[in-house]
Amino acid sequence: MFINHFYDCPSCKAKNKVSIDADDRGQLQMKKGEEIGYTCNFCHKKEKIHINKIYAEPTKIGFIIGIIISCIITILFWNLGFVVVLIFGLPMGIYLYQQNLARNFNNYRIRK
């Protein structure tokens, strides 16, 4: 939910979204193996992609949900003194958590 996984098609260089339920490449290798077959959404070629070529990026939806929740909390707790902490703290915490998940996935590499 917090990160999306992508790969670049070797034929047309388009960015394709992949659904993966593993936290890092080690778990992905144990579940699927070193190469995974995918079909490009743009050129419709079937390719085997090495799992090191799959990369993670944070989603914008999680960050937007954090902003909405912090606005609601701000309205509810306006009369208390720590509103600024709630306004900036929750979205920033969600953003940093998403960045950490994506960084952990991208830094772990499998030997070829």
N, CA, C and O atoms as a GROMACS GRO file, in nm:
protein
  448
    1MET      N    1   0.080  -0.119   0.000
    1MET     CA    2   0.000   0.000   0.000
    1MET      C    3   0.085   0.127   0.000
    1MET      O    4   0.047   0.228  -0.058
    2PHE      N    5   0.200   0.120   0.065
    2PHE     CA    6   0.280   0.241   0.078
    2PHE      C    7   0.382   0.259  -0.033
    2PHE      O    8   0.431   0.370  -0.054
    3ILE      N    9   0.416   0.152  -0.107
    3ILE     CA   10   0.510   0.166  -0.218
    3ILE      C   11   0.457   0.091  -0.340
    3ILE      O   12   0.386  -0.009  -0.328
    4ASN      N   13   0.494   0.142  -0.457
    4ASN     CA   14   0.464   0.076  -0.584
    4ASN      C   15   0.593   0.023  -0.642
    4ASN      O   16   0.700   0.082  -0.622
    5HIS      N   17   0.584  -0.087  -0.714
    5HIS     CA   18   0.701  -0.147  -0.777
    5HIS      C   19   0.689  -0.130  -0.928
    5HIS      O   20   0.581  -0.146  -0.985
    6PHE      N   21   0.801  -0.097  -0.992
    6PHE     CA   22   0.804  -0.073  -1.136
    6PHE      C   23   0.924  -0.143  -1.198
    6PHE      O   24   1.019  -0.180  -1.129
    7TYR      N   25   0.918  -0.160  -1.329
    7TYR     CA   26   1.034  -0.200  -1.408
    7TYR      C   27   1.025  -0.130  -1.541
    7TYR      O   28   0.916  -0.095  -1.588
    8ASP      N   29   1.141  -0.108  -1.603
    8ASP     CA   30   1.147  -0.046  -1.735
    8ASP      C   31   1.157  -0.156  -1.839
    8ASP      O   32   1.244  -0.242  -1.830
    9CYS      N   33   1.068  -0.152  -1.938
    9CYS     CA   34   1.066  -0.252  -2.045
    9CYS      C   35   1.196  -0.244  -2.125
    9CYS      O   36   1.235  -0.135  -2.167
   10PRO      N   37   1.264  -0.357  -2.147
   10PRO     CA   38   1.388  -0.353  -2.224
   10PRO      C   39   1.365  -0.317  -2.371
   10PRO      O   40   1.457  -0.267  -2.436
   11SER      N   41   1.247  -0.341  -2.424
   11SER     CA   42   1.219  -0.314  -2.565
   11SER      C   43   1.183  -0.168  -2.590
   11SER      O   44   1.244  -0.102  -2.674
   12CYS      N   45   1.082  -0.119  -2.517
   12CYS     CA   46   1.032   0.016  -2.547
   12CYS      C   47   1.068   0.119  -2.439
   12CYS      O   48   1.034   0.236  -2.453
   13LYS      N   49   1.135   0.078  -2.333
   13LYS     CA   50   1.180   0.164  -2.222
   13LYS      C   51   1.064   0.230  -2.147
   13LYS      O   52   1.084   0.333  -2.082
   14ALA      N   53   0.945   0.173  -2.155
   14ALA     CA   54   0.830   0.227  -2.082
   14ALA      C   55   0.832   0.179  -1.938
   14ALA      O   56   0.884   0.072  -1.908
   15LYS      N   57   0.775   0.259  -1.850
   15LYS     CA   58   0.768   0.227  -1.708
   15LYS      C   59   0.641   0.148  -1.682
   15LYS      O   60   0.531   0.196  -1.706
   16ASN      N   61   0.656   0.025  -1.632
   16ASN     CA   62   0.544  -0.065  -1.607
   16ASN      C   63   0.532  -0.091  -1.458
   16ASN      O   64   0.632  -0.110  -1.388
   17LYS      N   65   0.409  -0.092  -1.409
   17LYS     CA   66   0.382  -0.120  -1.269
   17LYS      C   67   0.369  -0.269  -1.248
   17LYS      O   68   0.309  -0.340  -1.330
   18VAL      N   69   0.425  -0.318  -1.137
   18VAL     CA   70   0.424  -0.459  -1.103
   18VAL      C   71   0.364  -0.473  -0.964
   18VAL      O   72   0.394  -0.394  -0.874
   19SER      N   73   0.280  -0.574  -0.946
   19SER     CA   74   0.227  -0.596  -0.812
   19SER      C   75   0.310  -0.703  -0.742
   19SER      O   76   0.316  -0.818  -0.786
   20ILE      N   77   0.373  -0.664  -0.632
   20ILE     CA   78   0.461  -0.750  -0.555
   20ILE      C   79   0.420  -0.739  -0.409
   20ILE      O   80   0.392  -0.629  -0.360
   21ASP      N   81   0.418  -0.852  -0.340
   21ASP     CA   82   0.382  -0.848  -0.198
   21ASP      C   83   0.502  -0.875  -0.107
   21ASP      O   84   0.483  -0.898   0.012
   22ALA      N   85   0.622  -0.872  -0.160
   22ALA     CA   86   0.743  -0.895  -0.081
   22ALA      C   87   0.801  -0.762  -0.032
   22ALA      O   88   0.786  -0.659  -0.097
   23ASP      N   89   0.865  -0.767   0.084
   23ASP     CA   90   0.925  -0.646   0.141
   23ASP      C   91   1.060  -0.612   0.080
   23ASP      O   92   1.097  -0.495   0.071
   24ASP      N   93   1.135  -0.713   0.038
   24ASP     CA   94   1.264  -0.689  -0.025
   24ASP      C   95   1.288  -0.795  -0.133
   24ASP      O   96   1.208  -0.885  -0.153
   25ARG      N   97   1.401  -0.780  -0.201
   25ARG     CA   98   1.430  -0.870  -0.313
   25ARG      C   99   1.462  -1.012  -0.266
   25ARG      O  100   1.443  -1.108  -0.342
   26GLY      N  101   1.510  -1.027  -0.144
   26GLY     CA  102   1.538  -1.160  -0.090
   26GLY      C  103   1.410  -1.242  -0.078
   26GLY      O  104   1.406  -1.358  -0.118
   27GLN      N  105   1.306  -1.182  -0.022
   27GLN     CA  106   1.177  -1.251  -0.012
   27GLN      C  107   1.118  -1.276  -0.150
   27GLN      O  108   1.059  -1.381  -0.175
   28LEU      N  109   1.135  -1.180  -0.240
   28LEU     CA  110   1.084  -1.195  -0.376
   28LEU      C  111   1.154  -1.310  -0.448
   28LEU      O  112   1.091  -1.384  -0.523
   29GLN      N  113   1.284  -1.323  -0.426
   29GLN     CA  114   1.359  -1.432  -0.488
   29GLN      C  115   1.313  -1.567  -0.435
   29GLN      O  116   1.303  -1.663  -0.512
   30MET      N  117   1.285  -1.576  -0.306
   30MET     CA  118   1.238  -1.703  -0.250
   30MET      C  119   1.099  -1.740  -0.303
   30MET      O  120   1.070  -1.858  -0.322
   31LYS      N  121   1.015  -1.641  -0.327
   31LYS     CA  122   0.879  -1.668  -0.374
   31LYS      C  123   0.873  -1.695  -0.525
   31LYS      O  124   0.806  -1.789  -0.568
   32LYS      N  125   0.943  -1.613  -0.604
   32LYS     CA  126   0.926  -1.618  -0.750
   32LYS      C  127   1.050  -1.664  -0.826
   32LYS      O  128   1.038  -1.702  -0.943
   33GLY      N  129   1.166  -1.664  -0.766
   33GLY     CA  130   1.289  -1.697  -0.837
   33GLY      C  131   1.363  -1.570  -0.879
   33GLY      O  132   1.322  -1.459  -0.844
   34GLU      N  133   1.473  -1.588  -0.954
   34GLU     CA  134   1.554  -1.472  -0.992
   34GLU      C  135   1.496  -1.394  -1.108
   34GLU      O  136   1.520  -1.273  -1.118
   35GLU      N  137   1.423  -1.458  -1.195
   35GLU     CA  138   1.363  -1.388  -1.308
   35GLU      C  139   1.212  -1.409  -1.306
   35GLU      O  140   1.164  -1.519  -1.277
   36ILE      N  141   1.140  -1.303  -1.337
   36ILE     CA  142   0.995  -1.306  -1.336
   36ILE      C  143   0.946  -1.266  -1.475
   36ILE      O  144   0.994  -1.169  -1.532
   37GLY      N  145   0.851  -1.340  -1.527
   37GLY     CA  146   0.796  -1.308  -1.658
   37GLY      C  147   0.684  -1.206  -1.648
   37GLY      O  148   0.590  -1.223  -1.570
   38TYR      N  149   0.694  -1.100  -1.728
   38TYR     CA  150   0.591  -0.996  -1.733
   38TYR      C  151   0.564  -0.959  -1.878
   38TYR      O  152   0.648  -0.980  -1.965
   39THR      N  153   0.447  -0.904  -1.900
   39THR     CA  154   0.410  -0.852  -2.031
   39THR      C  155   0.405  -0.700  -2.021
   39THR      O  156   0.341  -0.645  -1.931
   40CYS      N  157   0.473  -0.633  -2.112
   40CYS     CA  158   0.475  -0.487  -2.113
   40CYS      C  159   0.336  -0.434  -2.146
   40CYS      O  160   0.268  -0.487  -2.235
   41ASN      N  161   0.293  -0.331  -2.074
   41ASN     CA  162   0.162  -0.273  -2.098
   41ASN      C  163   0.156  -0.187  -2.224
   41ASN      O  164   0.047  -0.154  -2.271
   42PHE      N  165   0.271  -0.150  -2.279
   42PHE     CA  166   0.274  -0.060  -2.393
   42PHE      C  167   0.306  -0.133  -2.523
   42PHE      O  168   0.234  -0.116  -2.622
   43CYS      N  169   0.412  -0.213  -2.525
   43CYS     CA  170   0.448  -0.284  -2.650
   43CYS      C  171   0.398  -0.428  -2.651
   43CYS      O  172   0.408  -0.495  -2.754
   44HIS      N  173   0.344  -0.477  -2.540
   44HIS     CA  174   0.283  -0.610  -2.525
   44HIS      C  175   0.380  -0.725  -2.553
   44HIS      O  176   0.338  -0.832  -2.597
   45LYS      N  177   0.508  -0.703  -2.527
   45LYS     CA  178   0.606  -0.810  -2.538
   45LYS      C  179   0.621  -0.880  -2.404
   45LYS      O  180   0.621  -0.816  -2.299
   46LYS      N  181   0.632  -1.011  -2.410
   46LYS     CA  182   0.658  -1.088  -2.289
   46LYS      C  183   0.808  -1.092  -2.268
   46LYS      O  184   0.884  -1.130  -2.357
   47GLU      N  185   0.848  -1.053  -2.150
   47GLU     CA  186   0.990  -1.048  -2.115
   47GLU      C  187   1.010  -1.113  -1.979
   47GLU      O  188   0.921  -1.113  -1.895
   48LYS      N  189   1.129  -1.168  -1.959
   48LYS     CA  190   1.170  -1.214  -1.827
   48LYS      C  191   1.258  -1.104  -1.769
   48LYS      O  192   1.360  -1.066  -1.828
   49ILE      N  193   1.217  -1.054  -1.654
   49ILE     CA  194   1.287  -0.943  -1.589
   49ILE      C  195   1.359  -0.997  -1.467
   49ILE      O  196   1.300  -1.065  -1.384
   50HIS      N  197   1.488  -0.966  -1.457
   50HIS     CA  198   1.563  -1.001  -1.336
   50HIS      C  199   1.513  -0.914  -1.222
   50HIS      O  200   1.482  -0.797  -1.243
   51ILE      N  201   1.506  -0.970  -1.103
   51ILE     CA  202   1.445  -0.897  -0.992
   51ILE      C  203   1.526  -0.775  -0.949
   51ILE      O  204   1.474  -0.689  -0.879
   52ASN      N  205   1.654  -0.765  -0.988
   52ASN     CA  206   1.731  -0.645  -0.959
   52ASN      C  207   1.685  -0.526  -1.043
   52ASN      O  208   1.714  -0.412  -1.008
   53LYS      N  209   1.615  -0.552  -1.153
   53LYS     CA  210   1.568  -0.442  -1.238
   53LYS      C  211   1.434  -0.387  -1.193
   53LYS      O  212   1.386  -0.288  -1.249
   54ILE      N  213   1.373  -0.449  -1.094
   54ILE     CA  214   1.249  -0.397  -1.037
   54ILE      C  215   1.286  -0.298  -0.927
   54ILE      O  216   1.372  -0.327  -0.844
   55TYR      N  217   1.222  -0.183  -0.927
   55TYR     CA  218   1.253  -0.082  -0.827
   55TYR      C  219   1.124  -0.031  -0.762
   55TYR      O  220   1.015  -0.044  -0.819
   56ALA      N  221   1.138   0.026  -0.645
   56ALA     CA  222   1.023   0.072  -0.567
   56ALA      C  223   1.021   0.224  -0.559
   56ALA      O  224   1.126   0.289  -0.555
   57GLU      N  225   0.899   0.279  -0.558
   57GLU     CA  226   0.878   0.422  -0.540
   57GLU      C  227   0.762   0.442  -0.442
   57GLU      O  228   0.666   0.364  -0.444
   58PRO      N  229   0.770   0.544  -0.358
   58PRO     CA  230   0.659   0.569  -0.265
   58PRO      C  231   0.533   0.611  -0.340
   58PRO      O  232   0.541   0.674  -0.445
   59THR      N  233   0.416   0.576  -0.285
   59THR     CA  234   0.290   0.617  -0.346
   59THR      C  235   0.253   0.756  -0.298
   59THR      O  236   0.291   0.799  -0.189
   60LYS      N  237   0.178   0.825  -0.380
   60LYS     CA  238   0.129   0.957  -0.343
   60LYS      C  239   0.001   0.946  -0.261
   60LYS      O  240  -0.034   1.039  -0.188
   61ILE      N  241  -0.069   0.835  -0.274
   61ILE     CA  242  -0.196   0.818  -0.205
   61ILE      C  243  -0.176   0.816  -0.053
   61ILE      O  244  -0.254   0.877   0.020
   62GLY      N  245  -0.074   0.747  -0.006
   62GLY     CA  246  -0.048   0.741   0.138
   62GLY      C  247  -0.017   0.879   0.195
   62GLY      O  248  -0.061   0.912   0.305
   63PHE      N  249   0.059   0.957   0.121
   63PHE     CA  250   0.093   1.092   0.165
   63PHE      C  251  -0.032   1.181   0.167
   63PHE      O  252  -0.049   1.261   0.259
   64ILE      N  253  -0.118   1.169   0.066
   64ILE     CA  254  -0.241   1.248   0.061
   64ILE      C  255  -0.335   1.209   0.175
   64ILE      O  256  -0.399   1.296   0.235
   65ILE      N  257  -0.344   1.080   0.204
   65ILE     CA  258  -0.426   1.034   0.317
   65ILE      C  259  -0.373   1.093   0.447
   65ILE      O  260  -0.452   1.133   0.533
   66GLY      N  261  -0.242   1.099   0.463
   66GLY     CA  262  -0.182   1.159   0.583
   66GLY      C  263  -0.215   1.306   0.595
   66GLY      O  264  -0.241   1.355   0.705
   67ILE      N  265  -0.216   1.379   0.483
   67ILE     CA  266  -0.252   1.521   0.486
   67ILE      C  267  -0.398   1.539   0.525
   67ILE      O  268  -0.431   1.627   0.604
   68ILE      N  269  -0.485   1.455   0.469
   68ILE     CA  270  -0.629   1.465   0.501
   68ILE      C  271  -0.652   1.435   0.650
   68ILE      O  272  -0.726   1.506   0.716
   69ILE      N  273  -0.588   1.331   0.700
   69ILE     CA  274  -0.604   1.297   0.842
   69ILE      C  275  -0.551   1.409   0.931
   69ILE      O  276  -0.612   1.441   1.033
   70SER      N  277  -0.438   1.469   0.893
   70SER     CA  278  -0.384   1.578   0.975
   70SER      C  279  -0.474   1.701   0.971
   70SER      O  280  -0.483   1.773   1.070
   71CYS      N  281  -0.542   1.727   0.859
   71CYS     CA  282  -0.638   1.839   0.853
   71CYS      C  283  -0.757   1.813   0.943
   71CYS      O  284  -0.805   1.904   1.011
   72ILE      N  285  -0.805   1.689   0.944
   72ILE     CA  286  -0.918   1.654   1.032
   72ILE      C  287  -0.878   1.666   1.178
   72ILE      O  288  -0.953   1.720   1.259
   73ILE      N  289  -0.760   1.616   1.212
   73ILE     CA  290  -0.712   1.625   1.350
   73ILE      C  291  -0.692   1.772   1.390
   73ILE      O  292  -0.720   1.809   1.503
   74THR      N  293  -0.644   1.854   1.297
   74THR     CA  294  -0.624   1.996   1.325
   74THR      C  295  -0.756   2.065   1.357
   74THR      O  296  -0.764   2.145   1.450
   75ILE      N  297  -0.861   2.032   1.280
   75ILE     CA  298  -0.993   2.091   1.306
   75ILE      C  299  -1.045   2.047   1.443
   75ILE      O  300  -1.102   2.128   1.517
   76LEU      N  301  -1.026   1.920   1.476
   76LEU     CA  302  -1.076   1.869   1.604
   76LEU      C  303  -1.001   1.926   1.724
   76LEU      O  304  -1.062   1.954   1.827
   77PHE      N  305  -0.871   1.944   1.713
   77PHE     CA  306  -0.789   1.987   1.826
   77PHE      C  307  -0.736   2.130   1.809
   77PHE      O  308  -0.625   2.159   1.854
   78TRP      N  309  -0.811   2.217   1.746
   78TRP     CA  310  -0.764   2.352   1.717
   78TRP      C  311  -0.734   2.432   1.845
   78TRP      O  312  -0.639   2.509   1.848
   79ASN      N  313  -0.813   2.414   1.946
   79ASN     CA  314  -0.796   2.494   2.068
   79ASN      C  315  -0.678   2.449   2.154
   79ASN      O  316  -0.638   2.521   2.245
   80LEU      N  317  -0.623   2.333   2.128
   80LEU     CA  318  -0.506   2.289   2.203
   80LEU      C  319  -0.381   2.351   2.142
   80LEU      O  320  -0.386   2.399   2.028
   81GLY      N  321  -0.271   2.352   2.212
   81GLY     CA  322  -0.153   2.425   2.168
   81GLY      C  323  -0.062   2.354   2.070
   81GLY      O  324   0.025   2.418   2.012
   82PHE      N  325  -0.078   2.224   2.048
   82PHE     CA  326   0.019   2.150   1.967
   82PHE      C  327  -0.034   2.120   1.826
   82PHE      O  328  -0.005   2.013   1.771
   83VAL      N  329  -0.109   2.212   1.769
   83VAL     CA  330  -0.168   2.192   1.636
   83VAL      C  331  -0.061   2.185   1.529
   83VAL      O  332  -0.074   2.107   1.434
   84VAL      N  333   0.044   2.264   1.539
   84VAL     CA  334   0.150   2.266   1.439
   84VAL      C  335   0.219   2.130   1.430
   84VAL      O  336   0.254   2.086   1.321
   85VAL      N  337   0.238   2.065   1.542
   85VAL     CA  338   0.299   1.932   1.544
   85VAL      C  339   0.211   1.833   1.470
   85VAL      O  340   0.261   1.748   1.395
   86LEU      N  341   0.080   1.843   1.489
   86LEU     CA  342  -0.012   1.752   1.421
   86LEU      C  343  -0.020   1.780   1.272
   86LEU      O  344  -0.030   1.687   1.191
   87ILE      N  345  -0.015   1.907   1.235
   87ILE     CA  346  -0.027   1.943   1.093
   87ILE      C  347   0.091   1.889   1.013
   87ILE      O  348   0.073   1.832   0.906
   88PHE      N  349   0.212   1.907   1.064
   88PHE     CA  350   0.332   1.869   0.989
   88PHE      C  351   0.387   1.732   1.027
   88PHE      O  352   0.456   1.668   0.948
   89GLY      N  353   0.358   1.688   1.147
   89GLY     CA  354   0.418   1.563   1.196
   89GLY      C  355   0.364   1.439   1.128
   89GLY      O  356   0.442   1.352   1.088
   90LEU      N  357   0.234   1.427   1.113
   90LEU     CA  358   0.174   1.306   1.055
   90LEU      C  359   0.210   1.287   0.908
   90LEU      O  360   0.256   1.179   0.871
   91PRO      N  361   0.191   1.387   0.821
   91PRO     CA  362   0.230   1.365   0.680
   91PRO      C  363   0.380   1.341   0.664
   91PRO      O  364   0.421   1.261   0.580
   92MET      N  365   0.462   1.410   0.744
   92MET     CA  366   0.606   1.390   0.734
   92MET      C  367   0.646   1.252   0.781
   92MET      O  368   0.735   1.190   0.724
   93GLY      N  369   0.581   1.202   0.885
   93GLY     CA  370   0.608   1.066   0.932
   93GLY      C  371   0.571   0.962   0.829
   93GLY      O  372   0.645   0.866   0.808
   94ILE      N  373   0.457   0.980   0.764
   94ILE     CA  374   0.415   0.887   0.659
   94ILE      C  375   0.511   0.893   0.540
   94ILE      O  376   0.547   0.790   0.483
   95TYR      N  377   0.553   1.015   0.503
   95TYR     CA  378   0.647   1.031   0.392
   95TYR      C  379   0.780   0.963   0.422
   95TYR      O  380   0.836   0.894   0.336
   96LEU      N  381   0.832   0.982   0.541
   96LEU     CA  382   0.959   0.920   0.578
   96LEU      C  383   0.948   0.768   0.585
   96LEU      O  384   1.043   0.698   0.549
   97TYR      N  385   0.835   0.717   0.631
   97TYR     CA  386   0.813   0.572   0.635
   97TYR      C  387   0.810   0.514   0.493
   97TYR      O  388   0.869   0.409   0.468
   98GLN      N  389   0.742   0.582   0.401
   98GLN     CA  390   0.738   0.536   0.262
   98GLN      C  391   0.877   0.539   0.199
   98GLN      O  392   0.915   0.445   0.129
   99GLN      N  393   0.952   0.645   0.223
   99GLN     CA  394   1.088   0.655   0.170
   99GLN      C  395   1.176   0.543   0.225
   99GLN      O  396   1.259   0.488   0.152
  100ASN      N  397   1.160   0.510   0.351
  100ASN     CA  398   1.239   0.404   0.414
  100ASN      C  399   1.207   0.268   0.351
  100ASN      O  400   1.298   0.191   0.322
  101LEU      N  401   1.078   0.240   0.329
  101LEU     CA  402   1.039   0.113   0.266
  101LEU      C  403   1.097   0.102   0.125
  101LEU      O  404   1.150  -0.002   0.088
  102ALA      N  405   1.086   0.209   0.047
  102ALA     CA  406   1.138   0.208  -0.090
  102ALA      C  407   1.290   0.196  -0.091
  102ALA      O  408   1.345   0.122  -0.173
  103ARG      N  409   1.357   0.266  -0.001
  103ARG     CA  410   1.504   0.259   0.006
  103ARG      C  411   1.551   0.119   0.043
  103ARG      O  412   1.648   0.069  -0.013
  104ASN      N  413   1.482   0.055   0.139
  104ASN     CA  414   1.519  -0.080   0.179
  104ASN      C  415   1.503  -0.179   0.064
  104ASN      O  416   1.588  -0.266   0.047
  105PHE      N  417   1.396  -0.166  -0.014
  105PHE     CA  418   1.377  -0.255  -0.128
  105PHE      C  419   1.482  -0.229  -0.235
  105PHE      O  420   1.538  -0.324  -0.290
  106ASN      N  421   1.510  -0.104  -0.265
  106ASN     CA  422   1.604  -0.070  -0.373
  106ASN      C  423   1.749  -0.099  -0.338
  106ASN      O  424   1.828  -0.127  -0.428
  107ASN      N  425   1.787  -0.093  -0.212
  107ASN     CA  426   1.926  -0.116  -0.173
  107ASN      C  427   1.964  -0.263  -0.168
  107ASN      O  428   2.081  -0.296  -0.184
  108TYR      N  429   1.869  -0.350  -0.147
  108TYR     CA  430   1.898  -0.493  -0.137
  108TYR      C  431   1.908  -0.551  -0.277
  108TYR      O  432   1.810  -0.548  -0.351
  109ARG      N  433   2.023  -0.602  -0.314
  109ARG     CA  434   2.047  -0.658  -0.448
  109ARG      C  435   2.075  -0.808  -0.438
  109ARG      O  436   2.130  -0.856  -0.339
  110ILE      N  437   2.038  -0.879  -0.542
  110ILE     CA  438   2.064  -1.023  -0.554
  110ILE      C  439   2.185  -1.042  -0.644
  110ILE      O  440   2.198  -0.975  -0.746
  111ARG      N  441   2.273  -1.133  -0.606
  111ARG     CA  442   2.389  -1.162  -0.692
  111ARG      C  443   2.345  -1.233  -0.817
  111ARG      O  444   2.261  -1.322  -0.813
  112LYS      N  445   2.403  -1.193  -0.927
  112LYS     CA  446   2.368  -1.256  -1.057
  112LYS      C  447   2.454  -1.376  -1.083
  112LYS      O  448   2.439  -1.442  -1.186
   0.00000   0.00000   0.00000
